[in-house]
Amino acid sequence: MPTTLAFHQLSVIAISLLQEDTSSDFSDLGKKLLGGFVLAVVVAVAFTFIKLRLRDKKPPAEFISISSSLRKDEPSKVTRD
């Protein structure tokens, strides 16, 4: 549902940018600035979704600590006196 609402808002902005006679007081430079901002937001959201999908497919490696030399599932190799 949030994705549908986001696409609806983007389509409304795109339609308003494509109209030649707008009620706003934007000049050509203002339209380019607003269009660039919308494009940057769309690219950032798409990049985030792609990055999250790749992270879900390939989980990060197990954390290895320098201070812990023994794992709990391995038998101890150290002999104590």
Helices and strands as residue ranges (DSSP letters): H 2-18, H 28-57
